[in-house]
Amino acid sequence: MKTHRFEIARFLPTEADNTGDIFIDWPRIHRQAGLDHIQWLRSQHRSECQLLIERRPGDSYNYVVAEIYSDKLATVYSLMWAK
């Protein structure tokens, strides 16, 4: 199964993130990516699509990433939300 990954948004960590927890400012993510975009992703079945929070070594940002496991859904996503 091929996984398609799309970066949705990024945000700077807060001091609370140093404790191991990640604080996600969802209203800011909704403004950055678009509320309809996030709602569409969350309405997809988990076996086909998931939202992930990702930290990358050496990078100062946290990322919201959509992983899509279906080629058909990835095509639909690309047509709907291509930037």
Number of C-alpha atoms within 10 A of each C-alpha: 6 8 14 15 16 17 15 19 19 19 16 13 16 12 10 10 12 9 8 7 10 16 13 16 9 11 10 14 18 16 12 14 16 14 15 11 15 17 11 10 19 14 10 13 9 13 9 16 21 17 18 14 14 14 15 9 7 6 8 12 15 17 19 20 17 21 19 24 18 16 14 11 15 19 13 12 16 12 10 10 11 9 5
